C-alpha cells in the first residue's frame, strides 16, 4: 500500500447511475501502516456537485479533499 494519504471523500457513480458519497477515515497502526475505513453514505445524489455541497455542509469538507471514481 502506498504512503500517499487517501483523500477523505470519494465521489463515484453506482450501478444505477446515481452519484454516491463515501467518507474515508485514515488512521495508523503501531508500525505507522495506514488503515483506511470507508463508509458509503446512504443518500444518492443527482450530480457530483450536489455530493460535494452535502459533504461541505455536513462534514466540513474543503477543496482538495475529494477524489472521483
PDB file of N, H, CA, C and O in Angstrom:
ATOM      1  N   UNK A   1       0.846  -1.181   0.000  1.00  0.00           N
ATOM      2  CA  UNK A   1       0.000   0.000   0.000  1.00  0.00           C
ATOM      3  C   UNK A   1       0.887   1.237   0.000  1.00  0.00           C
ATOM      4  O   UNK A   1       1.953   1.252   0.616  1.00  0.00           O
ATOM      5  N   UNK A   2       0.447   2.242  -0.677  1.00  0.00           N
ATOM      6  H   UNK A   2      -0.419   2.230  -1.177  1.00  0.00           H
ATOM      7  CA  UNK A   2       1.184   3.487  -0.824  1.00  0.00           C
ATOM      8  C   UNK A   2       1.136   4.315   0.456  1.00  0.00           C
ATOM      9  O   UNK A   2       0.177   4.230   1.223  1.00  0.00           O
ATOM     10  N   UNK A   3       2.165   5.109   0.679  1.00  0.00           N
ATOM     11  H   UNK A   3       2.944   5.179   0.056  1.00  0.00           H
ATOM     12  CA  UNK A   3       2.196   6.028   1.821  1.00  0.00           C
ATOM     13  C   UNK A   3       1.498   7.348   1.491  1.00  0.00           C
ATOM     14  O   UNK A   3       1.424   8.237   2.339  1.00  0.00           O
ATOM     15  N   UNK A   4       0.984   7.482   0.258  1.00  0.00           N
ATOM     16  H   UNK A   4       1.043   6.760  -0.431  1.00  0.00           H
ATOM     17  CA  UNK A   4       0.260   8.679  -0.141  1.00  0.00           C
ATOM     18  C   UNK A   4      -1.044   8.755   0.631  1.00  0.00           C
ATOM     19  O   UNK A   4      -1.795   7.780   0.658  1.00  0.00           O
ATOM     20  N   UNK A   5      -1.337   9.900   1.267  1.00  0.00           N
ATOM     21  H   UNK A   5      -0.727  10.692   1.245  1.00  0.00           H
ATOM     22  CA  UNK A   5      -2.575   9.996   2.038  1.00  0.00           C
ATOM     23  C   UNK A   5      -3.811   9.847   1.146  1.00  0.00           C
ATOM     24  O   UNK A   5      -3.833  10.325   0.012  1.00  0.00           O
ATOM     25  N   UNK A   6      -4.825   9.185   1.671  1.00  0.00           N
ATOM     26  H   UNK A   6      -4.808   8.797   2.592  1.00  0.00           H
ATOM     27  CA  UNK A   6      -6.082   8.977   0.961  1.00  0.00           C
ATOM     28  C   UNK A   6      -6.960  10.200   1.179  1.00  0.00           C
ATOM     29  O   UNK A   6      -7.087  10.698   2.298  1.00  0.00           O
ATOM     30  N   UNK A   7      -7.563  10.675   0.099  1.00  0.00           N
ATOM     31  H   UNK A   7      -7.460  10.271  -0.810  1.00  0.00           H
ATOM     32  CA  UNK A   7      -8.481  11.810   0.245  1.00  0.00           C
ATOM     33  C   UNK A   7      -9.715  11.329   0.999  1.00  0.00           C
ATOM     34  O   UNK A   7     -10.229  10.246   0.717  1.00  0.00           O
ATOM     35  N   UNK A   8     -10.199  12.126   1.961  1.00  0.00           N
ATOM     36  H   UNK A   8      -9.782  13.005   2.190  1.00  0.00           H
ATOM     37  CA  UNK A   8     -11.255  11.642   2.852  1.00  0.00           C
ATOM     38  C   UNK A   8     -12.642  11.491   2.233  1.00  0.00           C
ATOM     39  O   UNK A   8     -13.515  10.885   2.854  1.00  0.00           O
ATOM     40  N   UNK A   9     -12.874  12.022   1.028  1.00  0.00           N
ATOM     41  H   UNK A   9     -12.164  12.515   0.524  1.00  0.00           H
ATOM     42  CA  UNK A   9     -14.195  11.920   0.418  1.00  0.00           C
ATOM     43  C   UNK A   9     -14.066  11.389  -1.001  1.00  0.00           C
ATOM     44  O   UNK A   9     -13.325  11.938  -1.816  1.00  0.00           O
ATOM     45  N   UNK A  10     -14.799  10.311  -1.289  1.00  0.00           N
ATOM     46  H   UNK A  10     -15.401   9.865  -0.626  1.00  0.00           H
ATOM     47  CA  UNK A  10     -14.803   9.705  -2.612  1.00  0.00           C
ATOM     48  C   UNK A  10     -16.188   9.876  -3.214  1.00  0.00           C
ATOM     49  O   UNK A  10     -17.192   9.539  -2.585  1.00  0.00           O
ATOM     50  N   UNK A  11     -16.240  10.403  -4.438  1.00  0.00           N
ATOM     51  H   UNK A  11     -15.424  10.676  -4.948  1.00  0.00           H
ATOM     52  CA  UNK A  11     -17.493  10.569  -5.157  1.00  0.00           C
ATOM     53  C   UNK A  11     -17.454   9.633  -6.355  1.00  0.00           C
ATOM     54  O   UNK A  11     -16.553   9.717  -7.190  1.00  0.00           O
ATOM     55  N   UNK A  12     -18.448   8.728  -6.437  1.00  0.00           N
ATOM     56  H   UNK A  12     -19.179   8.659  -5.759  1.00  0.00           H
ATOM     57  CA  UNK A  12     -18.477   7.732  -7.510  1.00  0.00           C
ATOM     58  C   UNK A  12     -19.915   7.437  -7.903  1.00  0.00           C
ATOM     59  O   UNK A  12     -20.841   7.614  -7.111  1.00  0.00           O
ATOM     60  N   UNK A  13     -20.085   6.983  -9.140  1.00  0.00           N
ATOM     61  H   UNK A  13     -19.333   6.838  -9.783  1.00  0.00           H
ATOM     62  CA  UNK A  13     -21.411   6.557  -9.605  1.00  0.00           C
ATOM     63  C   UNK A  13     -21.610   5.097  -9.249  1.00  0.00           C
ATOM     64  O   UNK A  13     -20.681   4.293  -9.324  1.00  0.00           O
ATOM     65  N   UNK A  14     -22.852   4.758  -8.854  1.00  0.00           N
ATOM     66  H   UNK A  14     -23.606   5.411  -8.792  1.00  0.00           H
ATOM     67  CA  UNK A  14     -23.155   3.362  -8.558  1.00  0.00           C
ATOM     68  C   UNK A  14     -23.704   2.675  -9.810  1.00  0.00           C
ATOM     69  O   UNK A  14     -23.726   3.278 -10.884  1.00  0.00           O
ATOM     70  N   UNK A  15     -24.138   1.447  -9.685  1.00  0.00           N
ATOM     71  H   UNK A  15     -24.121   0.958  -8.813  1.00  0.00           H
ATOM     72  CA  UNK A  15     -24.597   0.657 -10.828  1.00  0.00           C
ATOM     73  C   UNK A  15     -25.824   1.266 -11.502  1.00  0.00           C
ATOM     74  O   UNK A  15     -26.003   1.102 -12.709  1.00  0.00           O
ATOM     75  N   UNK A  16     -26.665   1.960 -10.750  1.00  0.00           N
ATOM     76  H   UNK A  16     -26.519   2.093  -9.770  1.00  0.00           H
ATOM     77  CA  UNK A  16     -27.868   2.575 -11.316  1.00  0.00           C
ATOM     78  C   UNK A  16     -27.597   3.947 -11.921  1.00  0.00           C
ATOM     79  O   UNK A  16     -28.496   4.539 -12.518  1.00  0.00           O
ATOM     80  N   UNK A  17     -26.376   4.466 -11.781  1.00  0.00           N
ATOM     81  H   UNK A  17     -25.645   3.985 -11.296  1.00  0.00           H
ATOM     82  CA  UNK A  17     -26.028   5.766 -12.338  1.00  0.00           C
ATOM     83  C   UNK A  17     -26.166   6.932 -11.377  1.00  0.00           C
ATOM     84  O   UNK A  17     -25.909   8.074 -11.758  1.00  0.00           O
ATOM     85  N   UNK A  18     -26.565   6.671 -10.146  1.00  0.00           N
ATOM     86  H   UNK A  18     -26.773   5.744  -9.837  1.00  0.00           H
ATOM     87  CA  UNK A  18     -26.659   7.728  -9.142  1.00  0.00           C
ATOM     88  C   UNK A  18     -25.273   7.996  -8.557  1.00  0.00           C
ATOM     89  O   UNK A  18     -24.426   7.104  -8.508  1.00  0.00           O
ATOM     90  N   UNK A  19     -25.058   9.213  -8.123  1.00  0.00           N
ATOM     91  H   UNK A  19     -25.746   9.938  -8.163  1.00  0.00           H
ATOM     92  CA  UNK A  19     -23.777   9.595  -7.531  1.00  0.00           C
ATOM     93  C   UNK A  19     -23.834   9.301  -6.037  1.00  0.00           C
ATOM     94  O   UNK A  19     -24.798   9.661  -5.361  1.00  0.00           O
ATOM     95  N   UNK A  20     -22.795   8.645  -5.528  1.00  0.00           N
ATOM     96  H   UNK A  20     -22.013   8.352  -6.077  1.00  0.00           H
ATOM     97  CA  UNK A  20     -22.718   8.272  -4.107  1.00  0.00           C
ATOM     98  C   UNK A  20     -21.494   8.905  -3.467  1.00  0.00           C
ATOM     99  O   UNK A  20     -20.477   9.118  -4.128  1.00  0.00           O
ATOM    100  N   UNK A  21     -21.594   9.203  -2.187  1.00  0.00           N
ATOM    101  H   UNK A  21     -22.420   9.031  -1.650  1.00  0.00           H
ATOM    102  CA  UNK A  21     -20.505   9.797  -1.419  1.00  0.00           C
ATOM    103  C   UNK A  21     -20.003   8.781  -0.410  1.00  0.00           C
ATOM    104  O   UNK A  21     -20.784   8.223   0.361  1.00  0.00           O
ATOM    105  N   UNK A  22     -18.692   8.540  -0.416  1.00  0.00           N
ATOM    106  H   UNK A  22     -18.058   8.993  -1.042  1.00  0.00           H
ATOM    107  CA  UNK A  22     -18.064   7.647   0.548  1.00  0.00           C
ATOM    108  C   UNK A  22     -17.113   8.472   1.412  1.00  0.00           C
ATOM    109  O   UNK A  22     -16.263   9.201   0.900  1.00  0.00           O
ATOM    110  N   UNK A  23     -17.269   8.347   2.726  1.00  0.00           N
ATOM    111  H   UNK A  23     -17.960   7.755   3.142  1.00  0.00           H
ATOM    112  CA  UNK A  23     -16.408   9.050   3.678  1.00  0.00           C
ATOM    113  C   UNK A  23     -15.346   8.066   4.136  1.00  0.00           C
ATOM    114  O   UNK A  23     -15.659   6.970   4.602  1.00  0.00           O
ATOM    115  N   UNK A  24     -14.073   8.471   3.998  1.00  0.00           N
ATOM    116  H   UNK A  24     -13.820   9.362   3.620  1.00  0.00           H
ATOM    117  CA  UNK A  24     -12.962   7.583   4.361  1.00  0.00           C
ATOM    118  C   UNK A  24     -12.168   8.197   5.512  1.00  0.00           C
ATOM    119  O   UNK A  24     -11.882   9.394   5.532  1.00  0.00           O
ATOM    120  N   UNK A  25     -11.825   7.344   6.456  1.00  0.00           N
ATOM    121  H   UNK A  25     -12.058   6.372   6.440  1.00  0.00           H
ATOM    122  CA  UNK A  25     -11.037   7.759   7.617  1.00  0.00           C
ATOM    123  C   UNK A  25      -9.735   6.963   7.627  1.00  0.00           C
ATOM    124  O   UNK A  25      -9.748   5.735   7.539  1.00  0.00           O
ATOM    125  N   UNK A  26      -8.622   7.668   7.735  1.00  0.00           N
ATOM    126  H   UNK A  26      -8.612   8.665   7.808  1.00  0.00           H
ATOM    127  CA  UNK A  26      -7.319   7.011   7.770  1.00  0.00           C
ATOM    128  C   UNK A  26      -6.731   7.133   9.169  1.00  0.00           C
ATOM    129  O   UNK A  26      -6.659   8.223   9.735  1.00  0.00           O
ATOM    130  N   UNK A  27      -6.319   6.010   9.709  1.00  0.00           N
ATOM    131  H   UNK A  27      -6.378   5.124   9.249  1.00  0.00           H
ATOM    132  CA  UNK A  27      -5.583   6.007  10.976  1.00  0.00           C
ATOM    133  C   UNK A  27      -4.380   5.107  10.785  1.00  0.00           C
ATOM    134  O   UNK A  27      -4.311   4.357   9.811  1.00  0.00           O
ATOM    135  N   UNK A  28      -3.449   5.175  11.688  1.00  0.00           N
ATOM    136  H   UNK A  28      -3.505   5.785  12.479  1.00  0.00           H
ATOM    137  CA  UNK A  28      -2.191   4.445  11.522  1.00  0.00           C
ATOM    138  C   UNK A  28      -1.977   3.493  12.692  1.00  0.00           C
ATOM    139  O   UNK A  28      -2.262   3.833  13.840  1.00  0.00           O
ATOM    140  N   UNK A  29      -1.468   2.288  12.391  1.00  0.00           N
ATOM    141  H   UNK A  29      -1.236   2.011  11.458  1.00  0.00           H
ATOM    142  CA  UNK A  29      -1.193   1.323  13.446  1.00  0.00           C
ATOM    143  C   UNK A  29       0.172   1.613  14.067  1.00  0.00           C
ATOM    144  O   UNK A  29       0.803   2.618  13.738  1.00  0.00           O
ATOM    145  N   UNK A  30       0.626   0.745  14.954  1.00  0.00           N
ATOM    146  H   UNK A  30       0.114  -0.072  15.221  1.00  0.00           H
ATOM    147  CA  UNK A  30       1.872   0.983  15.683  1.00  0.00           C
ATOM    148  C   UNK A  30       3.106   0.958  14.787  1.00  0.00           C
ATOM    149  O   UNK A  30       4.144   1.504  15.161  1.00  0.00           O
ATOM    150  N   UNK A  31       3.015   0.332  13.603  1.00  0.00           N
ATOM    151  H   UNK A  31       2.172  -0.111  13.299  1.00  0.00           H
ATOM    152  CA  UNK A  31       4.128   0.327  12.652  1.00  0.00           C
ATOM    153  C   UNK A  31       3.978   1.448  11.614  1.00  0.00           C
ATOM    154  O   UNK A  31       4.671   1.453  10.596  1.00  0.00           O
ATOM    155  N   UNK A  32       3.078   2.385  11.874  1.00  0.00           N
ATOM    156  H   UNK A  32       2.515   2.381  12.701  1.00  0.00           H
ATOM    157  CA  UNK A  32       2.815   3.529  11.008  1.00  0.00           C
ATOM    158  C   UNK A  32       2.264   3.103   9.644  1.00  0.00           C
ATOM    159  O   UNK A  32       2.501   3.771   8.637  1.00  0.00           O
ATOM    160  N   UNK A  33       1.530   1.992   9.618  1.00  0.00           N
ATOM    161  H   UNK A  33       1.338   1.449  10.436  1.00  0.00           H
ATOM    162  CA  UNK A  33       0.888   1.499   8.397  1.00  0.00           C
ATOM    163  C   UNK A  33      -0.520   2.085   8.348  1.00  0.00           C
ATOM    164  O   UNK A  33      -1.255   1.991   9.331  1.00  0.00           O
ATOM    165  N   UNK A  34      -0.910   2.690   7.221  1.00  0.00           N
ATOM    166  H   UNK A  34      -0.313   2.766   6.423  1.00  0.00           H
ATOM    167  CA  UNK A  34      -2.243   3.308   7.156  1.00  0.00           C
ATOM    168  C   UNK A  34      -3.365   2.274   7.089  1.00  0.00           C
ATOM    169  O   UNK A  34      -3.300   1.312   6.324  1.00  0.00           O
ATOM    170  N   UNK A  35      -4.389   2.493   7.902  1.00  0.00           N
ATOM    171  H   UNK A  35      -4.442   3.274   8.524  1.00  0.00           H
ATOM    172  CA  UNK A  35      -5.593   1.668   7.896  1.00  0.00           C
ATOM    173  C   UNK A  35      -6.747   2.583   7.501  1.00  0.00           C
ATOM    174  O   UNK A  35      -7.030   3.561   8.193  1.00  0.00           O
ATOM    175  N   UNK A  36      -7.413   2.269   6.392  1.00  0.00           N
ATOM    176  H   UNK A  36      -7.183   1.475   5.830  1.00  0.00           H
ATOM    177  CA  UNK A  36      -8.474   3.130   5.869  1.00  0.00           C
ATOM    178  C   UNK A  36      -9.819   2.455   6.079  1.00  0.00           C
ATOM    179  O   UNK A  36     -10.018   1.303   5.693  1.00  0.00           O
ATOM    180  N   UNK A  37     -10.738   3.187   6.695  1.00  0.00           N
ATOM    181  H   UNK A  37     -10.576   4.123   7.009  1.00  0.00           H
ATOM    182  CA  UNK A  37     -12.103   2.728   6.893  1.00  0.00           C
ATOM    183  C   UNK A  37     -13.005   3.550   5.981  1.00  0.00           C
ATOM    184  O   UNK A  37     -12.995   4.779   6.047  1.00  0.00           O
ATOM    185  N   UNK A  38     -13.782   2.887   5.132  1.00  0.00           N
ATOM    186  H   UNK A  38     -13.790   1.889   5.078  1.00  0.00           H
ATOM    187  CA  UNK A  38     -14.675   3.570   4.195  1.00  0.00           C
ATOM    188  C   UNK A  38     -16.125   3.311   4.562  1.00  0.00           C
ATOM    189  O   UNK A  38     -16.520   2.175   4.827  1.00  0.00           O
ATOM    190  N   UNK A  39     -16.917   4.389   4.574  1.00  0.00           N
ATOM    191  H   UNK A  39     -16.596   5.311   4.358  1.00  0.00           H
ATOM    192  CA  UNK A  39     -18.336   4.280   4.867  1.00  0.00           C
ATOM    193  C   UNK A  39     -19.116   5.004   3.780  1.00  0.00           C
ATOM    194  O   UNK A  39     -18.997   6.220   3.629  1.00  0.00           O
ATOM    195  N   UNK A  40     -19.913   4.257   3.023  1.00  0.00           N
ATOM    196  H   UNK A  40     -20.009   3.269   3.145  1.00  0.00           H
ATOM    197  CA  UNK A  40     -20.711   4.876   1.975  1.00  0.00           C
ATOM    198  C   UNK A  40     -21.945   5.511   2.600  1.00  0.00           C
ATOM    199  O   UNK A  40     -22.669   4.872   3.362  1.00  0.00           O
ATOM    200  N   UNK A  41     -22.173   6.776   2.268  1.00  0.00           N
ATOM    201  H   UNK A  41     -21.584   7.295   1.648  1.00  0.00           H
ATOM    202  CA  UNK A  41     -23.336   7.486   2.790  1.00  0.00           C
ATOM    203  C   UNK A  41     -24.585   6.964   2.109  1.00  0.00           C
ATOM    204  O   UNK A  41     -24.554   6.632   0.924  1.00  0.00           O
ATOM    205  N   UNK A  42     -25.676   6.889   2.842  1.00  0.00           N
ATOM    206  H   UNK A  42     -25.700   7.159   3.804  1.00  0.00           H
ATOM    207  CA  UNK A  42     -26.897   6.281   2.313  1.00  0.00           C
ATOM    208  C   UNK A  42     -27.609   7.119   1.264  1.00  0.00           C
ATOM    209  O   UNK A  42     -28.354   6.565   0.456  1.00  0.00           O
ATOM    210  N   UNK A  43     -27.409   8.433   1.245  1.00  0.00           N
ATOM    211  H   UNK A  43     -26.804   8.883   1.902  1.00  0.00           H
ATOM    212  CA  UNK A  43     -28.080   9.287   0.261  1.00  0.00           C
ATOM    213  C   UNK A  43     -27.497   9.107  -1.127  1.00  0.00           C
ATOM    214  O   UNK A  43     -26.316   8.800  -1.288  1.00  0.00           O
ATOM    215  N   UNK A  44     -28.341   9.301  -2.123  1.00  0.00           N
ATOM    216  H   UNK A  44     -29.301   9.550  -1.993  1.00  0.00           H
ATOM    217  CA  UNK A  44     -27.923   9.282  -3.526  1.00  0.00           C
ATOM    218  C   UNK A  44     -28.108  10.693  -4.060  1.00  0.00           C
ATOM    219  O   UNK A  44     -29.073  11.372  -3.712  1.00  0.00           O
ATOM    220  N   UNK A  45     -27.189  11.130  -4.901  1.00  0.00           N
ATOM    221  H   UNK A  45     -26.405  10.578  -5.184  1.00  0.00           H
ATOM    222  CA  UNK A  45     -27.217  12.491  -5.425  1.00  0.00           C
ATOM    223  C   UNK A  45     -27.331  12.452  -6.940  1.00  0.00           C
ATOM    224  O   UNK A  45     -26.904  11.491  -7.580  1.00  0.00           O
ATOM    225  N   UNK A  46     -27.915  13.513  -7.512  1.00  0.00           N
ATOM    226  H   UNK A  46     -28.262  14.293  -6.991  1.00  0.00           H
ATOM    227  CA  UNK A  46     -28.064  13.580  -8.966  1.00  0.00           C
ATOM    228  C   UNK A  46     -26.755  13.970  -9.636  1.00  0.00           C
ATOM    229  O   UNK A  46     -26.478  13.527 -10.751  1.00  0.00           O
ATOM    230  N   UNK A  47     -25.940  14.800  -8.969  1.00  0.00           N
ATOM    231  H   UNK A  47     -26.165  15.160  -8.063  1.00  0.00           H
ATOM    232  CA  UNK A  47     -24.680  15.263  -9.549  1.00  0.00           C
ATOM    233  C   UNK A  47     -23.567  15.195  -8.513  1.00  0.00           C
ATOM    234  O   UNK A  47     -23.820  15.107  -7.311  1.00  0.00           O
ATOM    235  N   UNK A  48     -22.327  15.238  -9.002  1.00  0.00           N
ATOM    236  H   UNK A  48     -22.121  15.309  -9.978  1.00  0.00           H
ATOM    237  CA  UNK A  48     -21.163  15.270  -8.109  1.00  0.00           C
ATOM    238  C   UNK A  48     -21.131  16.590  -7.332  1.00  0.00           C
ATOM    239  O   UNK A  48     -20.679  16.629  -6.188  1.00  0.00           O
ATOM    240  N   UNK A  49     -21.608  17.661  -7.954  1.00  0.00           N
ATOM    241  H   UNK A  49     -21.975  17.630  -8.883  1.00  0.00           H
ATOM    242  CA  UNK A  49     -21.648  18.965  -7.275  1.00  0.00           C
ATOM    243  C   UNK A  49     -22.560  18.903  -6.064  1.00  0.00           C
ATOM    244  O   UNK A  49     -22.240  19.475  -5.022  1.00  0.00           O
ATOM    245  N   UNK A  50     -23.686  18.221  -6.181  1.00  0.00           N
ATOM    246  H   UNK A  50     -23.946  17.757  -7.027  1.00  0.00           H
ATOM    247  CA  UNK A  50     -24.603  18.075  -5.046  1.00  0.00           C
ATOM    248  C   UNK A  50     -23.951  17.258  -3.927  1.00  0.00           C
ATOM    249  O   UNK A  50     -24.137  17.563  -2.749  1.00  0.00           O
ATOM    250  N   UNK A  51     -23.196  16.231  -4.286  1.00  0.00           N
ATOM    251  H   UNK A  51     -23.045  15.983  -5.243  1.00  0.00           H
ATOM    252  CA  UNK A  51     -22.497  15.419  -3.286  1.00  0.00           C
ATOM    253  C   UNK A  51     -21.427  16.247  -2.572  1.00  0.00           C
ATOM    254  O   UNK A  51     -21.266  16.141  -1.356  1.00  0.00           O
ATOM    255  N   UNK A  52     -20.696  17.071  -3.329  1.00  0.00           N
ATOM    256  H   UNK A  52     -20.827  17.157  -4.316  1.00  0.00           H
ATOM    257  CA  UNK A  52     -19.691  17.944  -2.715  1.00  0.00           C
ATOM    258  C   UNK A  52     -20.332  18.940  -1.748  1.00  0.00           C
ATOM    259  O   UNK A  52     -19.829  19.153  -0.645  1.00  0.00           O
ATOM    260  N   UNK A  53     -21.438  19.543  -2.165  1.00  0.00           N
ATOM    261  H   UNK A  53     -21.846  19.370  -3.061  1.00  0.00           H
ATOM    262  CA  UNK A  53     -22.134  20.506  -1.315  1.00  0.00           C
ATOM    263  C   UNK A  53     -22.602  19.845  -0.023  1.00  0.00           C
ATOM    264  O   UNK A  53     -22.512  20.440   1.051  1.00  0.00           O
ATOM    265  N   UNK A  54     -23.101  18.617  -0.129  1.00  0.00           N
ATOM    266  H   UNK A  54     -23.175  18.134  -1.001  1.00  0.00           H
ATOM    267  CA  UNK A  54     -23.538  17.877   1.057  1.00  0.00           C
ATOM    268  C   UNK A  54     -22.364  17.629   2.001  1.00  0.00           C
ATOM    269  O   UNK A  54     -22.487  17.814   3.212  1.00  0.00           O
ATOM    270  N   UNK A  55     -21.227  17.211   1.447  1.00  0.00           N
ATOM    271  H   UNK A  55     -21.127  17.061   0.463  1.00  0.00           H
ATOM    272  CA  UNK A  55     -20.043  16.937   2.266  1.00  0.00           C
ATOM    273  C   UNK A  55     -19.531  18.203   2.946  1.00  0.00           C
ATOM    274  O   UNK A  55     -19.116  18.167   4.104  1.00  0.00           O
ATOM    275  N   UNK A  56     -19.563  19.312   2.231  1.00  0.00           N
ATOM    276  H   UNK A  56     -19.900  19.341   1.290  1.00  0.00           H
ATOM    277  CA  UNK A  56     -19.118  20.579   2.822  1.00  0.00           C
ATOM    278  C   UNK A  56     -20.029  20.998   3.961  1.00  0.00           C
ATOM    279  O   UNK A  56     -19.560  21.470   4.996  1.00  0.00           O
ATOM    280  N   UNK A  57     -21.328  20.826   3.773  1.00  0.00           N
ATOM    281  H   UNK A  57     -21.710  20.443   2.932  1.00  0.00           H
ATOM    282  CA  UNK A  57     -22.300  21.248   4.783  1.00  0.00           C
ATOM    283  C   UNK A  57     -22.293  20.342   6.013  1.00  0.00           C
ATOM    284  O   UNK A  57     -22.332  20.834   7.141  1.00  0.00           O
ATOM    285  N   UNK A  58     -22.244  19.025   5.810  1.00  0.00           N
ATOM    286  H   UNK A  58     -22.213  18.626   4.894  1.00  0.00           H
ATOM    287  CA  UNK A  58     -22.394  18.082   6.918  1.00  0.00           C
ATOM    288  C   UNK A  58     -21.082  17.593   7.535  1.00  0.00           C
ATOM    289  O   UNK A  58     -21.055  17.215   8.706  1.00  0.00           O
ATOM    290  N   UNK A  59     -20.006  17.597   6.766  1.00  0.00           N
ATOM    291  H   UNK A  59     -20.028  17.904   5.815  1.00  0.00           H
ATOM    292  CA  UNK A  59     -18.740  17.060   7.271  1.00  0.00           C
ATOM    293  C   UNK A  59     -17.625  18.098   7.315  1.00  0.00           C
ATOM    294  O   UNK A  59     -16.518  17.785   7.754  1.00  0.00           O
ATOM    295  N   UNK A  60     -17.889  19.327   6.869  1.00  0.00           N
ATOM    296  H   UNK A  60     -18.788  19.581   6.512  1.00  0.00           H
ATOM    297  CA  UNK A  60     -16.857  20.360   6.872  1.00  0.00           C
ATOM    298  C   UNK A  60     -15.764  20.118   5.848  1.00  0.00           C
ATOM    299  O   UNK A  60     -14.614  20.501   6.061  1.00  0.00           O
ATOM    300  N   UNK A  61     -16.114  19.486   4.742  1.00  0.00           N
ATOM    301  H   UNK A  61     -17.048  19.175   4.569  1.00  0.00           H
ATOM    302  CA  UNK A  61     -15.137  19.177   3.696  1.00  0.00           C
ATOM    303  C   UNK A  61     -14.595  20.466   3.075  1.00  0.00           C
ATOM    304  O   UNK A  61     -15.283  21.485   3.020  1.00  0.00           O
ATOM    305  N   UNK A  62     -13.356  20.397   2.612  1.00  0.00           N
ATOM    306  H   UNK A  62     -12.797  19.569   2.656  1.00  0.00           H
ATOM    307  CA  UNK A  62     -12.708  21.538   1.983  1.00  0.00           C
ATOM    308  C   UNK A  62     -12.241  21.143   0.584  1.00  0.00           C
ATOM    309  O   UNK A  62     -12.167  19.962   0.246  1.00  0.00           O
ATOM    310  N   UNK A  63     -11.931  22.151  -0.214  1.00  0.00           N
ATOM    311  H   UNK A  63     -11.991  23.111   0.061  1.00  0.00           H
ATOM    312  CA  UNK A  63     -11.432  21.920  -1.560  1.00  0.00           C
ATOM    313  C   UNK A  63     -10.146  21.088  -1.488  1.00  0.00           C
ATOM    314  O   UNK A  63      -9.300  21.330  -0.628  1.00  0.00           O
ATOM    315  N   UNK A  64     -10.001  20.127  -2.373  1.00  0.00           N
ATOM    316  H   UNK A  64     -10.688  19.930  -3.072  1.00  0.00           H
ATOM    317  CA  UNK A  64      -8.824  19.270  -2.392  1.00  0.00           C
ATOM    318  C   UNK A  64      -8.975  17.994  -1.595  1.00  0.00           C
ATOM    319  O   UNK A  64      -8.076  17.154  -1.606  1.00  0.00           O
ATOM    320  N   UNK A  65     -10.095  17.825  -0.901  1.00  0.00           N
ATOM    321  H   UNK A  65     -10.826  18.507  -0.892  1.00  0.00           H
ATOM    322  CA  UNK A  65     -10.321  16.614  -0.112  1.00  0.00           C
ATOM    323  C   UNK A  65     -11.199  15.598  -0.835  1.00  0.00           C
ATOM    324  O   UNK A  65     -11.620  14.612  -0.229  1.00  0.00           O
ATOM    325  N   UNK A  66     -11.484  15.818  -2.114  1.00  0.00           N
ATOM    326  H   UNK A  66     -11.143  16.619  -2.606  1.00  0.00           H
ATOM    327  CA  UNK A  66     -12.376  14.954  -2.865  1.00  0.00           C
ATOM    328  C   UNK A  66     -11.605  14.152  -3.898  1.00  0.00           C
ATOM    329  O   UNK A  66     -10.674  14.656  -4.526  1.00  0.00           O
ATOM    330  N   UNK A  67     -12.002  12.904  -4.064  1.00  0.00           N
ATOM    331  H   UNK A  67     -12.758  12.495  -3.554  1.00  0.00           H
ATOM    332  CA  UNK A  67     -11.490  12.053  -5.123  1.00  0.00           C
ATOM    333  C   UNK A  67     -12.697  11.597  -5.939  1.00  0.00           C
ATOM    334  O   UNK A  67     -13.779  11.397  -5.389  1.00  0.00           O
ATOM    335  N   UNK A  68     -12.516  11.436  -7.237  1.00  0.00           N
ATOM    336  H   UNK A  68     -11.636  11.599  -7.684  1.00  0.00           H
ATOM    337  CA  UNK A  68     -13.586  10.971  -8.119  1.00  0.00           C
ATOM    338  C   UNK A  68     -13.235   9.614  -8.675  1.00  0.00           C
ATOM    339  O   UNK A  68     -12.069   9.305  -8.919  1.00  0.00           O
ATOM    340  N   UNK A  69     -14.261   8.808  -8.871  1.00  0.00           N
ATOM    341  H   UNK A  69     -15.209   9.059  -8.672  1.00  0.00           H
ATOM    342  CA  UNK A  69     -14.039   7.487  -9.452  1.00  0.00           C
ATOM    343  C   UNK A  69     -14.979   7.298 -10.609  1.00  0.00           C
ATOM    344  O   UNK A  69     -14.964   6.247 -11.250  1.00  0.00           O
TER     345      UNK A  69
END
